Amino acid sequence: MKTLFITAVLLAIVATSGAADKYAADWMTYGAGARALGMGGAFVAVADDATSPYWNPAGMPGVERAGVSAMHSYTFGGLAAYDSVFGAYNFGDFGAVGGGVLMCAVDDIPITEWDDPLSPNRRPVLKGYGNSADYAIYGSYGRKVLPQLNVGANAIFLYGDHDFENAGSSGFAFDVAALAGPFGPVTVGLNAQNVFSKLSWDTGTEETIPLNVKLGAAYALPVADWDSEFTFAAGTDVKFAGYDEAAHVAAGEASFEFNGGAEWWYRRTVAVRLGTERSAFAGGVGLATKALGVGFGVDYAYLSHAGLEGSHRASVSFAF
């Protein structure tokens, strides 16, 4: 009963969020960590590694002690750089703290102007090149409040440097999250991203980042005879920004994007992952080892794209 009550409170907070600008800070939805992205981003109910501050800060109490994960993404044939670093430290009864940085950058953007603005035969002329970079800095906290319920929250500072427009931006956002279970082999996760937010531009424009509610469930299946562990996960991103036909399913201002994935670990050393994200194929592999009490992992993920080149993501991680 207490678990249902706390979850209801979180959903009530979500329901009070107002309308937002449709694509404000949309780059923050690209994800973090090649492991999770190899599963199609269906990670809100798993969230058991150093990337949990991004996917679900309520998962941080499940981190054994401490961990760090860094990712680099070769996106759309090199058109954009997308990188992340996240970490978490578990204090036990006092909860877990974490944080990280997301960065999305595009370099060498052509800047043009008309050779003769008043002429009907005017042509664009290359004036130079500019760069654009956006950053999101996370501070995270999570704690077990009931035997089968963790809650968590993020405070996020946003900063943008867009020299091709001579305009910068700054802002903030807050997330609230819950992770319930395990109920047998099943866990259920919720992360309401951008419950409160504001993004201000040097031009005087102000935006609100769309509320994005990540909902999902995961099923863990250890198979001792095969020295294997399987995880199956599914979820949806519910955005309140009126995406209409651009979404898988739309209902008024709400849109639903579905994802799913699976992970197979063999002897907790070699991993294979498959998934789907927004109807695109995702997949990846991972290697892990442990020496002198320190765990080390390398992960790779690929995500296809219907209109552009696919994205390659590589991560390294440490667990202490």
SEKE-727618 format. One record per residue (C-alpha): residue number from 1; x, y, z. Coordinates in nm, 4 decimals. Last residue first. Example, Ala and Ser with C-alpha at 12.3 -4.5 7.8 and 13.67 -1.06 7.14 Angstrom:
REM residues 2
+-----+----------+----------+----------+
:   k :        x :        y :        z :
+-----+----------+----------+----------+
:   2 :   1.3670 :  -0.1060 :   0.7140 :
:   1 :   1.2300 :  -0.4500 :   0.7800 :
+-----+----------+----------+----------+
END
This chain:
REM residues 320
+-----+----------+----------+----------+
:   k :        x :        y :        z :
+-----+----------+----------+----------+
: 320 :   3.4877 :  -0.0200 :  -0.7271 :
: 319 :   3.3218 :  -0.0327 :  -1.0697 :
: 318 :   3.4810 :   0.1115 :  -1.3822 :
: 317 :   3.3265 :   0.1765 :  -1.7212 :
: 316 :   3.4298 :   0.2344 :  -2.0811 :
: 315 :   3.1742 :   0.3168 :  -2.3440 :
: 314 :   3.1479 :   0.3172 :  -2.7239 :
: 313 :   2.8516 :   0.4397 :  -2.9313 :
: 312 :   2.8185 :   0.4164 :  -3.3107 :
: 311 :   2.5302 :   0.6029 :  -3.4749 :
: 310 :   2.3653 :   0.5114 :  -3.8037 :
: 309 :   2.3867 :   0.7203 :  -4.1185 :
: 308 :   2.0838 :   0.9354 :  -4.1878 :
: 307 :   1.7251 :   0.8937 :  -4.3066 :
: 306 :   1.5972 :   0.5741 :  -4.1420 :
: 305 :   1.8496 :   0.5612 :  -3.8590 :
: 304 :   2.0286 :   0.2590 :  -3.7145 :
: 303 :   2.1691 :   0.2445 :  -3.3620 :
: 302 :   2.4944 :   0.0636 :  -3.2830 :
: 301 :   2.6303 :  -0.0147 :  -2.9389 :
: 300 :   2.9733 :  -0.0969 :  -2.7959 :
: 299 :   3.0732 :  -0.1754 :  -2.4386 :
: 298 :   3.4020 :  -0.2005 :  -2.2474 :
: 297 :   3.4043 :  -0.2956 :  -1.8795 :
: 296 :   3.6392 :  -0.2872 :  -1.5830 :
: 295 :   3.5670 :  -0.4045 :  -1.2293 :
: 294 :   3.8092 :  -0.3202 :  -0.9505 :
: 293 :   3.8659 :  -0.5541 :  -0.6542 :
: 292 :   4.2226 :  -0.6344 :  -0.7518 :
: 291 :   4.1023 :  -0.7537 :  -1.0918 :
: 290 :   3.7604 :  -0.7779 :  -1.2517 :
: 289 :   3.6562 :  -0.8318 :  -1.6114 :
: 288 :   3.3830 :  -0.7192 :  -1.8478 :
: 287 :   3.3239 :  -0.7317 :  -2.2224 :
: 286 :   3.0207 :  -0.5915 :  -2.4023 :
: 285 :   2.8274 :  -0.6218 :  -2.7258 :
: 284 :   2.5699 :  -0.4150 :  -2.9074 :
: 283 :   2.2409 :  -0.3815 :  -3.0866 :
: 282 :   1.9810 :  -0.1278 :  -3.1854 :
: 281 :   1.7353 :  -0.1317 :  -3.4751 :
: 280 :   1.5123 :   0.1717 :  -3.5275 :
: 279 :   1.1339 :   0.1690 :  -3.4681 :
: 278 :   1.1645 :   0.4460 :  -3.2061 :
: 277 :   1.4258 :   0.2348 :  -3.0255 :
: 276 :   1.4576 :  -0.1394 :  -3.0832 :
: 275 :   1.6832 :  -0.3785 :  -2.9009 :
: 274 :   1.9569 :  -0.6379 :  -2.9034 :
: 273 :   2.2427 :  -0.7025 :  -2.6618 :
: 272 :   2.5274 :  -0.9541 :  -2.6324 :
: 271 :   2.7449 :  -0.9686 :  -2.3215 :
: 270 :   3.0734 :  -1.1423 :  -2.2389 :
: 269 :   3.2212 :  -1.1631 :  -1.8883 :
: 268 :   2.9313 :  -1.2149 :  -1.6456 :
: 267 :   2.9788 :  -1.5867 :  -1.7073 :
: 266 :   2.7806 :  -1.5301 :  -2.0285 :
: 265 :   2.5601 :  -1.2210 :  -2.0109 :
: 264 :   2.2596 :  -1.1896 :  -2.2397 :
: 263 :   2.0760 :  -0.8582 :  -2.2745 :
: 262 :   1.7366 :  -0.7855 :  -2.4245 :
: 261 :   1.5634 :  -0.4763 :  -2.5529 :
: 260 :   1.2466 :  -0.2790 :  -2.5980 :
: 259 :   1.1351 :   0.0660 :  -2.6980 :
: 258 :   0.8080 :   0.2507 :  -2.7487 :
: 257 :   0.7488 :   0.6203 :  -2.8184 :
: 256 :   0.4158 :   0.7573 :  -2.6913 :
: 255 :   0.2825 :   1.1062 :  -2.7524 :
: 254 :   0.0691 :   1.3203 :  -2.5221 :
: 253 :  -0.0733 :   1.6582 :  -2.6290 :
: 252 :  -0.3917 :   1.4983 :  -2.7607 :
: 251 :  -0.3407 :   1.1230 :  -2.7872 :
: 250 :  -0.0483 :   1.0227 :  -3.0082 :
: 249 :   0.0991 :   0.6822 :  -3.0893 :
: 248 :   0.4313 :   0.6079 :  -3.2613 :
: 247 :   0.5070 :   0.9808 :  -3.2669 :
: 246 :   0.5665 :   1.2237 :  -3.5569 :
: 245 :   0.1939 :   1.2082 :  -3.6405 :
: 244 :   0.1056 :   1.4183 :  -3.3326 :
: 243 :   0.4186 :   1.5523 :  -3.1547 :
: 242 :   0.1982 :   1.7544 :  -2.9181 :
: 241 :   0.4490 :   1.8293 :  -2.6431 :
: 240 :   0.3647 :   1.6035 :  -2.3501 :
: 239 :   0.6074 :   1.3177 :  -2.3996 :
: 238 :   0.5511 :   0.9599 :  -2.2853 :
: 237 :   0.8634 :   0.7512 :  -2.3377 :
: 236 :   0.7766 :   0.3829 :  -2.3376 :
: 235 :   0.9190 :   0.0654 :  -2.1956 :
: 234 :   1.0403 :  -0.2863 :  -2.2433 :
: 233 :   1.3068 :  -0.5026 :  -2.0850 :
: 232 :   1.4333 :  -0.8595 :  -2.1034 :
: 231 :   1.7396 :  -0.9550 :  -1.8982 :
: 230 :   1.9215 :  -1.2859 :  -1.9371 :
: 229 :   2.1974 :  -1.4218 :  -1.7139 :
: 228 :   2.4165 :  -1.7132 :  -1.8162 :
: 227 :   2.6423 :  -1.9821 :  -1.6735 :
: 226 :   2.4407 :  -2.2158 :  -1.8994 :
: 225 :   2.3211 :  -2.4476 :  -1.6223 :
: 224 :   2.2756 :  -2.1468 :  -1.3932 :
: 223 :   2.0166 :  -1.9761 :  -1.6148 :
: 222 :   1.9364 :  -1.6394 :  -1.4557 :
: 221 :   1.6211 :  -1.4701 :  -1.5897 :
: 220 :   1.5590 :  -1.1059 :  -1.5022 :
: 219 :   1.2412 :  -0.9357 :  -1.6320 :
: 218 :   1.2322 :  -0.5584 :  -1.6772 :
: 217 :   0.9498 :  -0.3040 :  -1.6783 :
: 216 :   0.9213 :   0.0465 :  -1.8138 :
: 215 :   0.7946 :   0.4015 :  -1.7917 :
: 214 :   0.9939 :   0.7094 :  -1.8939 :
: 213 :   0.7953 :   1.0291 :  -1.8576 :
: 212 :   0.9188 :   1.3162 :  -2.0734 :
: 211 :   0.7969 :   1.6669 :  -1.9834 :
: 210 :   0.8852 :   1.9056 :  -2.2629 :
: 209 :   1.1538 :   2.1668 :  -2.1855 :
: 208 :   1.0124 :   2.5137 :  -2.1164 :
: 207 :   1.1462 :   2.7974 :  -2.3271 :
: 206 :   1.2543 :   3.1590 :  -2.2777 :
: 205 :   1.3564 :   3.3999 :  -2.5527 :
: 204 :   1.5522 :   3.7096 :  -2.4473 :
: 203 :   1.8157 :   3.6833 :  -2.7206 :
: 202 :   2.0668 :   3.5581 :  -2.4630 :
: 201 :   1.8485 :   3.2482 :  -2.4354 :
: 200 :   1.6703 :   3.1091 :  -2.1283 :
: 199 :   1.5745 :   2.7427 :  -2.0729 :
: 198 :   1.3365 :   2.6586 :  -1.7884 :
: 197 :   1.2361 :   2.3305 :  -1.6307 :
: 196 :   1.0139 :   2.1582 :  -1.3752 :
: 195 :   0.9036 :   1.7986 :  -1.4312 :
: 194 :   1.1870 :   1.7780 :  -1.6832 :
: 193 :   1.2204 :   1.3994 :  -1.6710 :
: 192 :   0.9643 :   1.1814 :  -1.4959 :
: 191 :   1.1512 :   0.8544 :  -1.4418 :
: 190 :   0.9453 :   0.5444 :  -1.3676 :
: 189 :   1.0663 :   0.1869 :  -1.3228 :
: 188 :   0.9182 :  -0.1591 :  -1.2671 :
: 187 :   1.1134 :  -0.4684 :  -1.1639 :
: 186 :   1.0223 :  -0.8313 :  -1.2325 :
: 185 :   1.1989 :  -1.1583 :  -1.1378 :
: 184 :   0.9947 :  -1.2133 :  -0.8190 :
: 183 :   0.8545 :  -0.8699 :  -0.7504 :
: 182 :   1.1896 :  -0.6955 :  -0.7488 :
: 181 :   1.0704 :  -0.4428 :  -0.7024 :
: 180 :   0.9841 :  -0.0767 :  -0.7582 :
: 179 :   1.2096 :   0.1942 :  -0.9001 :
: 178 :   1.0939 :   0.5544 :  -0.8673 :
: 177 :   1.1911 :   0.8848 :  -1.0250 :
: 176 :   1.1702 :   1.2635 :  -1.0082 :
: 175 :   1.3546 :   1.4868 :  -1.2574 :
: 174 :   1.4393 :   1.8579 :  -1.2367 :
: 173 :   1.5487 :   2.1014 :  -1.5079 :
: 172 :   1.7646 :   2.4119 :  -1.5310 :
: 171 :   1.8642 :   2.6879 :  -1.7691 :
: 170 :   2.1302 :   2.8543 :  -1.9755 :
: 169 :   2.1610 :   2.9673 :  -2.3345 :
: 168 :   2.4124 :   3.1367 :  -2.5596 :
: 167 :   2.3726 :   3.3472 :  -2.8709 :
: 166 :   2.6206 :   3.4818 :  -3.1242 :
: 165 :   2.4300 :   3.2744 :  -3.3797 :
: 164 :   2.7362 :   3.0838 :  -3.5092 :
: 163 :   2.8815 :   3.1123 :  -3.1578 :
: 162 :   2.6266 :   2.8790 :  -3.0052 :
: 161 :   2.7365 :   2.8053 :  -2.6474 :
: 160 :   2.4707 :   2.6262 :  -2.4412 :
: 159 :   2.4385 :   2.5575 :  -2.0691 :
: 158 :   2.1921 :   2.3491 :  -1.8719 :
: 157 :   2.1997 :   2.2708 :  -1.4994 :
: 156 :   2.0180 :   1.9548 :  -1.3905 :
: 155 :   1.8803 :   1.8560 :  -1.0494 :
: 154 :   1.7949 :   1.4862 :  -1.0481 :
: 153 :   1.5714 :   1.2857 :  -0.8163 :
: 152 :   1.5333 :   0.9407 :  -0.6645 :
: 151 :   1.2960 :   0.6920 :  -0.5065 :
: 150 :   1.3530 :   0.3259 :  -0.4240 :
: 149 :   1.0757 :   0.0776 :  -0.3467 :
: 148 :   1.0730 :  -0.2918 :  -0.2586 :
: 147 :   1.1995 :  -0.2905 :   0.1004 :
: 146 :   1.0678 :   0.0646 :   0.1452 :
: 145 :   1.2404 :   0.4046 :   0.1273 :
: 144 :   1.5542 :   0.2998 :  -0.0612 :
: 143 :   1.7377 :   0.6163 :  -0.1600 :
: 142 :   1.8478 :   0.8071 :  -0.4675 :
: 141 :   2.0255 :   1.1390 :  -0.5258 :
: 140 :   2.1522 :   1.3034 :  -0.8427 :
: 139 :   2.3380 :   1.6149 :  -0.9623 :
: 138 :   2.3458 :   1.6366 :  -1.3392 :
: 137 :   2.5257 :   1.8794 :  -1.5733 :
: 136 :   2.3696 :   1.9233 :  -1.9188 :
: 135 :   2.5868 :   2.0750 :  -2.1913 :
: 134 :   2.5181 :   2.2143 :  -2.5393 :
: 133 :   2.7734 :   2.2983 :  -2.8079 :
: 132 :   2.7505 :   2.4868 :  -3.1373 :
: 131 :   3.0283 :   2.5872 :  -3.3723 :
: 130 :   3.0566 :   2.8370 :  -3.6548 :
: 129 :   3.1934 :   2.8609 :  -4.0057 :
: 128 :   3.2438 :   3.1502 :  -4.2438 :
: 127 :   3.0627 :   3.3915 :  -4.4723 :
: 126 :   2.9698 :   3.1522 :  -4.7499 :
: 125 :   2.7629 :   3.3403 :  -5.0059 :
: 124 :   2.3969 :   3.2706 :  -5.0734 :
: 123 :   2.2639 :   3.3907 :  -5.4083 :
: 122 :   2.0499 :   3.6886 :  -5.5029 :
: 121 :   1.8762 :   3.6832 :  -5.8382 :
: 120 :   1.5655 :   3.8689 :  -5.7127 :
: 119 :   1.8100 :   4.1373 :  -5.5863 :
: 118 :   1.7437 :   4.3161 :  -5.2580 :
: 117 :   1.9664 :   4.1000 :  -5.0347 :
: 116 :   2.2632 :   4.1148 :  -5.2750 :
: 115 :   2.5307 :   3.8542 :  -5.1885 :
: 114 :   2.2884 :   3.6929 :  -4.9421 :
: 113 :   2.4460 :   3.5561 :  -4.6234 :
: 112 :   2.5906 :   3.2197 :  -4.5236 :
: 111 :   2.7279 :   3.0505 :  -4.2120 :
: 110 :   2.8417 :   2.6902 :  -4.2615 :
: 109 :   2.8476 :   2.4838 :  -3.9367 :
: 108 :   3.2052 :   2.3690 :  -3.8777 :
: 107 :   3.1401 :   2.1926 :  -3.5474 :
: 106 :   2.8310 :   2.0306 :  -3.3921 :
: 105 :   2.8308 :   1.9482 :  -3.0222 :
: 104 :   2.6205 :   1.7492 :  -2.7753 :
: 103 :   2.7472 :   1.7071 :  -2.4185 :
: 102 :   2.5929 :   1.5194 :  -2.1257 :
: 101 :   2.7582 :   1.5467 :  -1.7848 :
: 100 :   2.7312 :   1.3396 :  -1.4712 :
:  99 :   2.5870 :   1.2869 :  -1.1304 :
:  98 :   2.5708 :   1.0576 :  -0.8372 :
:  97 :   2.4605 :   1.0143 :  -0.4796 :
:  96 :   2.3299 :   0.7040 :  -0.3060 :
:  95 :   2.1237 :   0.6574 :   0.0088 :
:  94 :   2.2106 :   0.7062 :   0.3730 :
:  93 :   2.1445 :   0.3397 :   0.4534 :
:  92 :   2.4076 :   0.2313 :   0.2009 :
:  91 :   2.6376 :   0.5143 :   0.0929 :
:  90 :   2.6251 :   0.4114 :  -0.2755 :
:  89 :   2.8368 :   0.6193 :  -0.5134 :
:  88 :   2.7275 :   0.6924 :  -0.8698 :
:  87 :   2.8946 :   0.8088 :  -1.1907 :
:  86 :   2.8161 :   0.9529 :  -1.5310 :
:  85 :   3.0196 :   1.0792 :  -1.8269 :
:  84 :   2.8542 :   1.1503 :  -2.1618 :
:  83 :   2.9431 :   1.2323 :  -2.5193 :
:  82 :   2.7575 :   1.3252 :  -2.8384 :
:  81 :   2.9553 :   1.4572 :  -3.1313 :
:  80 :   2.7623 :   1.5596 :  -3.4417 :
:  79 :   2.7938 :   1.5280 :  -3.8189 :
:  78 :   3.0379 :   1.2375 :  -3.7796 :
:  77 :   2.8484 :   0.9933 :  -4.0003 :
:  76 :   2.5215 :   1.0457 :  -3.8179 :
:  75 :   2.6696 :   1.0224 :  -3.4667 :
:  74 :   3.0053 :   0.8878 :  -3.3557 :
:  73 :   2.9180 :   0.8584 :  -2.9864 :
:  72 :   3.1594 :   0.8695 :  -2.6938 :
:  71 :   3.0689 :   0.7219 :  -2.3563 :
:  70 :   3.2101 :   0.7382 :  -2.0025 :
:  69 :   3.0941 :   0.5234 :  -1.7083 :
:  68 :   3.1917 :   0.5531 :  -1.3427 :
:  67 :   3.1005 :   0.3238 :  -1.0536 :
:  66 :   3.0734 :   0.3018 :  -0.6780 :
:  65 :   2.9533 :   0.0529 :  -0.4190 :
:  64 :   2.7190 :  -0.2225 :  -0.5393 :
:  63 :   2.4971 :   0.0071 :  -0.7462 :
:  62 :   2.1391 :  -0.0819 :  -0.6508 :
:  61 :   2.1009 :   0.2363 :  -0.4429 :
:  60 :   2.1563 :   0.4227 :  -0.7750 :
:  59 :   1.8393 :   0.2850 :  -0.9380 :
:  58 :   1.6193 :   0.5682 :  -0.8086 :
:  57 :   1.8289 :   0.7988 :  -1.0278 :
:  56 :   1.6599 :   0.6411 :  -1.3341 :
:  55 :   1.8068 :   0.6612 :  -1.6822 :
:  54 :   2.0459 :   0.9534 :  -1.6333 :
:  53 :   2.1594 :   0.9003 :  -1.2742 :
:  52 :   2.1580 :   0.5232 :  -1.3504 :
:  51 :   2.4565 :   0.5507 :  -1.5885 :
:  50 :   2.6903 :   0.4039 :  -1.3242 :
:  49 :   2.5087 :   0.0695 :  -1.3225 :
:  48 :   2.1799 :  -0.0823 :  -1.2045 :
:  47 :   1.9284 :   0.1182 :  -1.4091 :
:  46 :   1.7147 :  -0.1866 :  -1.5020 :
:  45 :   1.3561 :  -0.0496 :  -1.4953 :
:  44 :   1.4489 :   0.2699 :  -1.6830 :
:  43 :   1.6719 :   0.0761 :  -1.9229 :
:  42 :   1.4828 :   0.0179 :  -2.2463 :
:  41 :   1.7248 :   0.2495 :  -2.4310 :
:  40 :   1.7268 :   0.0173 :  -2.7317 :
:  39 :   1.9179 :  -0.2506 :  -2.5433 :
:  38 :   2.2449 :  -0.1436 :  -2.7102 :
:  37 :   2.1637 :   0.2036 :  -2.5772 :
:  36 :   2.1700 :   0.0771 :  -2.2185 :
:  35 :   2.5124 :  -0.0846 :  -2.2574 :
:  34 :   2.6522 :   0.1968 :  -2.4723 :
:  33 :   2.6029 :   0.4511 :  -2.1941 :
:  32 :   2.3839 :   0.7607 :  -2.1984 :
:  31 :   2.0634 :   0.8519 :  -2.3805 :
:  30 :   1.9626 :   1.0618 :  -2.6821 :
:  29 :   1.6808 :   1.2395 :  -2.4926 :
:  28 :   1.8978 :   1.5373 :  -2.3911 :
:  27 :   1.9242 :   1.6377 :  -2.7587 :
:  26 :   1.5603 :   1.7544 :  -2.7433 :
:  25 :   1.6704 :   2.0568 :  -2.5395 :
:  24 :   1.3563 :   2.2470 :  -2.6516 :
:  23 :   1.1839 :   2.0546 :  -2.9320 :
:  22 :   0.8133 :   2.1031 :  -2.8581 :
:  21 :   0.8145 :   2.4069 :  -2.6323 :
:  20 :   0.6317 :   2.3122 :  -2.3141 :
:  19 :   0.2858 :   2.2838 :  -2.1648 :
:  18 :   0.2505 :   2.2569 :  -1.7889 :
:  17 :   0.3486 :   1.9966 :  -1.5305 :
:  16 :   0.0749 :   1.9132 :  -1.2767 :
:  15 :   0.0342 :   1.5531 :  -1.3986 :
:  14 :   0.3948 :   1.4685 :  -1.3213 :
:  13 :   0.3600 :   1.5704 :  -0.9573 :
:  12 :   0.0476 :   1.3538 :  -0.9367 :
:  11 :   0.2399 :   1.0613 :  -1.0843 :
:  10 :   0.5033 :   1.0953 :  -0.8129 :
:   9 :   0.2343 :   1.1023 :  -0.5439 :
:   8 :   0.0725 :   0.7920 :  -0.6922 :
:   7 :   0.4059 :   0.6074 :  -0.6767 :
:   6 :   0.4352 :   0.6999 :  -0.3094 :
:   5 :   0.0849 :   0.5686 :  -0.2392 :
:   4 :   0.1306 :   0.2461 :  -0.4361 :
:   3 :   0.4499 :   0.1613 :  -0.2472 :
:   2 :   0.2814 :   0.2429 :   0.0849 :
:   1 :   0.0000 :   0.0000 :   0.0000 :
+-----+----------+----------+----------+
END
